[in-house]
Amino acid sequence: MERQEIGFTEDMLRGQATIWQYIFGFVDGMALKCVLQLGIPDIINSNGRPMTLSAIAKAINHPHSLDTDHLSRVMALLVRKGIFSSSPAPDGGDTLYGLTNSSMWLLSNSEMSLAPFLLLQHHPWTLESWHYITDVVKAGGKGFTKSHNGQDFFKVAPANPEFSNLFNKAMAGASKIIVEAVKTSYKEGN
């Protein structure tokens, strides 16, 4: 079989760009986790209108000053992904960040919030199980069990109330979303 050479044709560069997206694909979810842990969707929602980065930083309950440079990078990424909106202030001041249809699903006071589900999927215990996908493909089993010394998810969760509570909130929110989708579909006759 002839060895394939890597070139720099347009198609090969597109292929390379795809691989770069997979290499850094985890960043989007981690940025979402960051804004959830900082409470940013709720802060903007409570304000009732878009806010500047400095106003958001001031509203975050944190005993020390925040690194607004890093926060601005996180927000810029999530604006680019459509999670938040950004617009110039009418007076020509700092950029204003607002909610979008996507970030509305991250509000903590909503019964149908996806925030707990995102936090569950990005919890270190849940993420760790994905590092065992090759072992699961080779030998079967479950990644979570392999990453937790042979203990099944439903043994680990009840022994850890914080994780169990997060799981319950995630399942409750997802269930409500699914039920509402079914009800809407039923009403429409589909």
Helices and strands as residue ranges (DSSP letters): H 10-23, H 26-38, H 40-47, E 51-52, H 53-59, H 68-80, E 84-87, E 96-99, G 103-106, H 115-121, H 124-130, H 133-139, H 143-147, H 153-156, H 161-187
